[in-house]
Amino acid sequence: MSTLALTNARVLTDDGFAAGAAVLVEGGRILDLVAASEASKRADEVRDLHGAYLLPGFIDVQVNGGGGALFNNDTSVEALRTMMRGHRRFGTTGMLPTLISDDAGVMAKAVAAVREAIAQGVPGILGIHLEGPYLAPARKGTHDTNKFRVPDAAEIEMATALDNGVTLVTLAPERVPADTIRAFVERGAVVAAGHTAASYEETRAGIDAGVSGFTHLYNAMTPLQGREPGVVGAALEDPHTWCGVIVDGVHVHPASLRVALAAKPNGKVFLVTDAMPMVGADSPSFDLYGETITEVEGVVRNAAGALAGSALDMASAVRNSVRLLGLPLDEAARMAATYPAQFLGLGDSHGRIAPGYRADLVALGADDLQVLDTWIAGVPAT
């Protein structure tokens, strides 16, 4: 088994960036971090990264589409390969392909496609995100309310049938009974609140039943107000739950995002893209539910003018976190890798550059933070 050494990089460790370290990769995992002078002695191949930042690969838990493919329109393994290729060029080494609210038959096909993609070893597919259809019509966003429903026992079993990856379910806690939320969690799903018109009390009840995260905080949920804290107030108050945020300068004002970072314990806010097919593709439009969705100047809207996902990629989200939120690069990188891994229950294997962890890595240029290369299980893209 050969050993690869990645040298001459600023390596993000748990203690910050280490300028004099080399990362040894063997068998798809990180073997060790050693002094640069030791790399050539212990490796069969040495790659000089010329002063780049070497970060844990980005993990995006909300990817509706990419590379021209939309998961709702094509629930195939090949579509998942296309989506992953579209996002990998922007530093994403792990994703949850996301199915927007749809019929039970489409959901079953999506779960089966993800299971098969993981079985085939499609690089970067970690599981599935079912964003709905258990949502609130008042906060539907671009979802089709005709698809909305409350799941029965058979649908819970179908939705959680993925046995070789992570299942994330976004639901409105006021629309789904507490016992149903518990059933999702007991079957291994991670449950997040989103597209919800819940009150503070209803949100708290959802947390008590097993909700552990919030899907695109601030968007499509009841806001924080003085006499009614709403979903946002419950999310910011609770120290144990995670919050995904879309840092594109459009979905949420940077000041509101800084408030969330100040309110939540460190490590409980992570980056998502909510990306649509135009990421990693040339076409600015696609069809969803028979309606044309279009990107104009980086903003994705439906025919009514409402936001309909994003054209954001993870590398841009990291750069925006530095530029718009004033975060240091190491924290922005953890929000893109370490914290989403922890949210998904993968914190012992993904999201860190440490011995024993998956060799999912991304190199960013030192000057412009553009993606230079990625590695998934130690295999480079270039």
N, C-alpha and C positions, 0 to 999 in steps of 0.2 A: 504494500500500500504506500503510495507516494505521499510526500509531505510538501505542501506549498507554503512559502513564507511571503507575506505582504509586508514590505519594508518602506522606510522613508515616508511615513504618514503620521498624521496627528490622530492617534487612536483614542476614541471615546471609551474610557473605562468608567467604573463606578465612582472613581475619585476625580473625574474630569479628563481633559485631554492629556495624553502622554506622548511627548514628541519623540522620545528615544526608544519606543517599543516596536517590536515586530510581532505580527500575528501569525501563528502557525496553524495551518488547516490540514486536517487529515480525516478521511472517511466521512466527509460531509459535515464535520464538526470542528469546533475550535479546540485545537490540541493544547495550546499554551500561548501566553504572552511572554516574550523574552526580550532581552536587550538586542538592539539591532546588530551588534557585533557577533551575536550568537546565531543569527538566522542562517547564514550560509553553512554553518557546521551541522545544523539539524534538519535542513530542508533539501529536497531533491530539486526543487524549482524555487527561484526567488524572483519576485516581481516588485520593481521599484515604482512607488506611487507618486514620487516627485513632489512631496510635501502636501498632498491632498489630505482632506479630512476623511478618516475612515470611521463610519458610523454603523450601528446595527441597522439592518435593512428595515425599511418602513413597512408597517402593518396597517392596512386600511380595512376597517370593518364595514364600510358602506360604499360598495362599488356597484352601481346599477348597470354600468356599461363601460366600454372602452374599446379602442381600436376599430370603431364603427359598429360594434355589436351591442345589442341591448338584451339583457338576460330574459326579460319577459317575452321578447319576440323570438328568441332562439334558445331553448333550454337544451342545448347539446354540449357535449364535451368539447367540440371544436370551437364553439362560441366562447367557452371558458378559456381555452388556449388563446383565442384572439384578444379577449379582455385582458388577460394577464400580460400578454406581449405589449399591449398598448400602454399599460401602466408601469411595467418594469423599467421602461426607458426613463421614467421619472422617479426611480428609487424604490418603488414598491416591490418587496420580495415576498410578501404574504398578503392575501386578501380574502374577504368574505364576499363572493358574488352575491348581490342583493336582489331579491325578487320583490318588486312593488306589488301591492294588493292585487290578487288575481284569483281565479277559480281554483277549486281544490284539485282538479285534474292537472292544471299547469303547475301548481305547487308540487304535486307528486312527481311530475317529470323533472322539475328543477332539483328536487332532493336526489332523485336517482342519478341525474347528470353529475352532480357534485360528488356523490359517492363513487361513481365510475371514474371521474377525473382523478380523485385521490388514489383510487386503486391502481390507475395507470401511471401514477407518479407525475401528473401534470405539475410543473414547478409552480409553487406559490399558492396553490389552492388549499386553504386551511379549513374551510367549512362553508356554511351558508348563512345568510342573513335574510330572514323572512320579515320584511317591513310591512306589516299588515298581513291579512286584511281585517284585523281585529282593532279597528281604529274608530275615531269619532268624526262623524260627518262635519261638525262645526270647525274642525281643524284638519280638513282633508288634504290641503295642499293640492298637488296634482294627481292624487289618487282618485280612483273611480269609486264613488260611494255605492254603486250597484254591486260591487264586489264585497262590501263590508258585511260581516256576520260575527256571531259568537261561536267559537269552535265547540263541537261535541267531542266525546271521548275518542271516536274513530279518527277525527281530524287531528286531535292532539297527538295520537299515535303516529299518524302519517307525517305530521310536521316535524316530529322529533325522531324520525326513522333513520337519520344519518348516524351510522354507528362507527364511522372512521374519521370524523372531523367534528368541528365545533358548530353548534346550532345557536344562532342568536335570533330571538323573536322580539320584534317591536310591537307593542300593543298599547291601547288606551286603558289604564287601570279602572276607570269608571265604567267601561263597557264590558269588561271581562270579570267574572266573579273571582273572588279571592281563591276559592278552591281550584279553579281552572289555572290560575297563575301558579299555584303550588304544584299542580300536576305537571305543568311545563318544566318547572325547576326539578321536580323529582325524576323526570325522564332525562335530565342532563342538560336542558337548554339554559342558556343565559337569557334573561328577560330584561328588556329595557322599556321604559315608558316613552311614547312619542306619538305625534299626531293626536293629541289628547286635549280635551276640554275639562279635565278633572279639576276639582277644588284642591286646596291644600290638604284637607282631611282625607279626600279620596286618594290623593297621591301617597300620603303617609300610609294608608291602608294597603296600597299596592306594594310599597317598600316592605311592610311587615309580612306580606305574602310571598315576597321573593324577588321583586324588582330590584335589580342591582345597578342599573344604568339609565341614562337618558339620551335619546337619539336626537342629534343636532340641537343641543341646548339653545333655548330662546325661540327657535323656529317651530311653528306649528304646535304651540302649547300655550296654556294660560300664563300670562305674565305676572311678575311680582308687583303687587300694589300694596298700599299702606294698610288696608283693612282685609285684604284677601291676598295672601302670599302666593297662591296658585301653584302650578307645577314648578315654575322657575324658583319660587321661594323655597319649596320643599327640596328641590335638587341642590340648591346652594347651601341650605342649612345642614343637610345630612352629611356626616363626615365619612360615611362608608361607601356611598355609591359613586360611580364614575359618570362623567359627562363627556360626550363627544361634541366637538365644535368644528364648524366650517369657517376657517380663517381665510376668506377671500376678499374681505373688505366690502362685501355686498350683503351677505346673509345676516351678519351681525356687526354692529358698530364696534370698533376696537375698544372703546371705553367699557362697553358692556362685557366684553371678553376679559378685560383686565379686572373687572369686578368679580367675575367668576373665578379667576385665578387667585384673587385675594381671599375669596370666601372659602374655597375648597382646600382641603389639605393637599400638600404637594403630592403629585402623582395621580390625582383623581380627575384630571382634565386631559383629554387626548385629542389628537387631530383626526378628522375624517374628511373625505372629499365629497361624498354624495354624488360621485361623478357619473356623467352620462356618456353616450357613445362617442362624442366628439373628442374626448381625451385620447390622444395617440392616433387620431384619424384626421382626414382632410375635410370631411363634410361637416358643416355647421348645424345640420338639422337631422331629425329622425322622427319616426312615428311611434306614438304610445297611445293605446286605446283608440286607434284610428284618428288621432289628432297629431298635427305636425308641431313639434317642439323645436325651437330655433335658438341658437346662440348669437347674440349681437354684442360685440365689444366685450366679450368675456362673460356675459350674463345670459343664463339660460332661462327662457320663459315659454309658457304655453300661449295659445291664441288669445286668452283673456288677459295676458300680461302678468300672470302670477309666476313667481319663481318655480322652476321645475327641475330641481337638481342643480348641478353645477358643471362647469368646464374646468374645475380645479384639479390639479395633480398634487401628489404628496410633497414633491420637492418644492413646489411653489408655496404650499401650505407652511413648510418649514421656513422658507425665506420670508414669507409674510409674518410669521410669528416673531421673527427677529426684527423686521422692519416696522410693522404696525403695532406690535405689542411690546417691543423693547426687551424681548427675552434674549438671554445669551444662547448661542448656538447649541451648547450641550443640552440645555433644558428643552429647546425646541425639538431636538433630535429625540430625546426621551419621550416627548409627547407624541412623536411619530412612530415610535418603536417599542420602547420599554413599557409604557403605560397601557397601550392597547393590548399588548401581550398579557399583562397582568389581568386586565378586564376580562379577557377571554379564557382565563385559567391556564395560559401557556407560559406564565412567568418563569417556570423552571427550565424551559427549553428554548425560548425565543426572546428576542428583544434586548439582549446584552452581548457585549463582547467579553466573554469570560470562558475559561476552560470548561468543556463539556457542552456548551451551547451550540445550537445549530449555526453553521457558518453561512448565515444569511446576512449579507453586508452590502453597504453602498459607499462608494467613494465620491466625494464632492470636491470640486475645484476650490482651492484655497482663496481665490480672489472673488469669484462670482457665485459660488455655491451651486454651480450646475453639476448635474450628474455625469460622472466620468465612466463609471462601470458599476455593475452589481454582481453579486455572487448569491446563488441560491444553493444551499447545501454544498458550498465550496466550488460550484461550477460558475464561471464567469459568463456574462452575456456577450462579451467581446474577447 
